[in-house]
Amino acid sequence: MNAIVVVDQNWGIGKDGGLLVHLPGDLKYYKEKTIGNHIITGRKTLESFPGGKPLPGRENIVLTRDPDYAKDGCVICHTVEEVQDVVKDCDPETVFVAGGAEIYKEFFQLCDVFYVTKIDAAFEADRYFPDLDAMDLEIAWESELQEEKGITYRFLKYVRKDNR
Ligand SMILES: NC(=O)c1ccc[n+]([C@@H]2O[C@H](COP(=O)([O-])OP(=O)(O)OC[C@H]3O[C@@H](n4cnc5c(N)ncnc54)[C@H](OP(=O)(O)O)[C@@H]3O)[C@@H](O)[C@H]2O)c1
C-alpha cells in the first residue's frame, strides 16, 4: 500500500489538530491521487476534514479504539488487522495511508510507496512523519518546483528499494 503526506523541512505534518499550511496545489494533487481509491485515516484526522466528514469520492476507512464510534460514509475499524482485512482484495496501488501521525507510524512497515509533498519551509508542529531521507529508500520521481503563497514545494515519490 501507499502513504500520502505533506511535510515541512523537519518532517512536521500538523499542529493543534490541523495541517501546517493550506496549499491548493497540494490539495489538488492529493485529490488526483486518492479520488476513486481507499484512504486509511485515524479518527482525529477524519474529524479534521471539512465538517468532520469523510472525503467524497473515496472509501474512507477510519481507525478508532472506541467500539461505539460511528460516522456516516465511513468504514470503521478498530485494529490494524481489521483494516488489512478490509483492503485485502484491493489493488495495493489504490490504498493510501493518509494520516495522521499515529496511523502513519502504525502502517509504516506495510507501505512500500510514499507520496511526499515536501515544503521548503519550517513551521511550528506537534505531529511528525518519519524522516525518509534518513532511511535507505529510493526517490523514484520528483516534480518540478511548485510555488504558492510565496512557499516553494515539490512532490516526491519514495519507494522501498526492494519494490521498484
Ligand atoms: N500533513 C499531512 O499530510 C497530514 C495528513 C493527515 C493528518 N495530518 C495531521 O495529523 C494530525 C492528527 O494526527 P494524530 O496522530 O494526532 O491522530 P490520527 O493518527 O489522525 O488519529 C489518532 C486516533 O486514531 C485511532 N487509532 C490510532 N491507532 C489505532 C489502532 N491501532 N487501533 C485503533 N484505533 C487507532 C485512535 O482513535 P480514538 O481516539 O477514537 O480511539 C487515535 O486517537 C492533525 O494535525 C492532522 O492535521 C497531517
The ligand as an SDF file (V2000), in Angstrom:
LIG
                    3D

 48 52  0  0  0  0  0  0  0  0999 V2000
    0.4610   16.6460    6.6640 N   0  0  0  0  0  0  0  0  0  0  0  0
   -0.3260   15.6220    6.3230 C   0  0  0  0  0  0  0  0  0  0  0  0
   -0.2290   15.0880    5.2210 O   0  0  0  0  0  0  0  0  0  0  0  0
   -1.3480   15.1420    7.3150 C   0  0  0  0  0  0  0  0  0  0  0  0
   -2.2160   14.0820    6.9730 C   0  0  0  0  0  0  0  0  0  0  0  0
   -3.1450   13.6600    7.9240 C   0  0  0  0  0  0  0  0  0  0  0  0
   -3.1900   14.2650    9.1630 C   0  0  0  0  0  0  0  0  0  0  0  0
   -2.3490   15.2770    9.4480 N   0  0  0  0  0  0  0  0  0  0  0  0
   -2.3570   15.9320   10.7670 C   0  0  0  0  0  0  0  0  0  0  0  0
   -2.0380   14.9530   11.7700 O   0  0  0  0  0  0  0  0  0  0  0  0
   -2.6840   15.3520   12.9910 C   0  0  0  0  0  0  0  0  0  0  0  0
   -3.5140   14.1950   13.5190 C   0  0  0  0  0  0  0  0  0  0  0  0
   -2.6500   13.1080   13.7960 O   0  0  0  0  0  0  0  0  0  0  0  0
   -2.7220   12.2930   15.1870 P   0  0  0  0  0  0  0  0  0  0  0  0
   -1.5370   11.4060   15.2480 O   0  0  0  0  0  0  0  0  0  0  0  0
   -2.9580   13.2690   16.2900 O   0  0  0  0  0  0  0  0  0  0  0  0
   -4.0900   11.4790   15.0410 O   0  0  0  0  0  0  0  0  0  0  0  0
   -4.5930   10.3900   13.9760 P   0  0  0  0  0  0  0  0  0  0  0  0
   -3.4530    9.4550   13.6360 O   0  0  0  0  0  0  0  0  0  0  0  0
   -5.3210   11.0460   12.8720 O   0  0  0  0  0  0  0  0  0  0  0  0
   -5.7040    9.6180   14.8390 O   0  0  0  0  0  0  0  0  0  0  0  0
   -5.3490    9.0150   16.0580 C   0  0  0  0  0  0  0  0  0  0  0  0
   -6.5350    8.1930   16.5200 C   0  0  0  0  0  0  0  0  0  0  0  0
   -6.6570    7.0380   15.6650 O   0  0  0  0  0  0  0  0  0  0  0  0
   -7.1170    5.9510   16.4510 C   0  0  0  0  0  0  0  0  0  0  0  0
   -6.0980    4.8990   16.4250 N   0  0  0  0  0  0  0  0  0  0  0  0
   -4.7510    5.0490   16.3260 C   0  0  0  0  0  0  0  0  0  0  0  0
   -4.1430    3.8430   16.3040 N   0  0  0  0  0  0  0  0  0  0  0  0
   -5.1280    2.9150   16.4050 C   0  0  0  0  0  0  0  0  0  0  0  0
   -5.1450    1.5000   16.4380 C   0  0  0  0  0  0  0  0  0  0  0  0
   -4.0120    0.7560   16.3560 N   0  0  0  0  0  0  0  0  0  0  0  0
   -6.3280    0.8800   16.5590 N   0  0  0  0  0  0  0  0  0  0  0  0
   -7.4810    1.5640   16.6180 C   0  0  0  0  0  0  0  0  0  0  0  0
   -7.5360    2.9240   16.5830 N   0  0  0  0  0  0  0  0  0  0  0  0
   -6.3700    3.5880   16.4720 C   0  0  0  0  0  0  0  0  0  0  0  0
   -7.3840    6.4860   17.8390 C   0  0  0  0  0  0  0  0  0  0  0  0
   -8.7210    6.9670   17.8140 O   0  0  0  0  0  0  0  0  0  0  0  0
   -9.6420    7.0620   19.1380 P   0  0  0  0  0  0  0  0  0  0  0  0
   -9.0530    8.1460   19.9830 O   0  0  0  0  0  0  0  0  0  0  0  0
  -11.0050    7.4090   18.5880 O   0  0  0  0  0  0  0  0  0  0  0  0
   -9.6100    5.6970   19.7830 O   0  0  0  0  0  0  0  0  0  0  0  0
   -6.4080    7.6460   17.9180 C   0  0  0  0  0  0  0  0  0  0  0  0
   -6.7450    8.6330   18.8860 O   0  0  0  0  0  0  0  0  0  0  0  0
   -3.5250   16.5930   12.6620 C   0  0  0  0  0  0  0  0  0  0  0  0
   -2.7690   17.7530   12.9830 O   0  0  0  0  0  0  0  0  0  0  0  0
   -3.7080   16.4700   11.1550 C   0  0  0  0  0  0  0  0  0  0  0  0
   -3.9480   17.7270   10.5330 O   0  0  0  0  0  0  0  0  0  0  0  0
   -1.4270   15.7310    8.5610 C   0  0  0  0  0  0  0  0  0  0  0  0
  1  2  1  0
  2  3  2  0
  2  4  1  0
  4  5  1  0
  4 48  2  0
  5  6  2  0
  6  7  1  0
  7  8  2  0
  8  9  1  0
  8 48  1  0
  9 10  1  0
  9 46  1  0
 10 11  1  0
 11 12  1  0
 11 44  1  0
 12 13  1  0
 13 14  1  0
 14 15  2  0
 14 16  1  0
 14 17  1  0
 17 18  1  0
 18 19  2  0
 18 20  1  0
 18 21  1  0
 21 22  1  0
 22 23  1  0
 23 24  1  0
 23 42  1  0
 24 25  1  0
 25 26  1  0
 25 36  1  0
 26 27  1  0
 26 35  1  0
 27 28  2  0
 28 29  1  0
 29 30  1  0
 29 35  2  0
 30 31  1  0
 30 32  2  0
 32 33  1  0
 33 34  2  0
 34 35  1  0
 36 37  1  0
 36 42  1  0
 37 38  1  0
 38 39  2  0
 38 40  1  0
 38 41  1  0
 42 43  1  0
 44 45  1  0
 44 46  1  0
 46 47  1  0
M  CHG  2   8   1  16  -1
M  END
$$$$
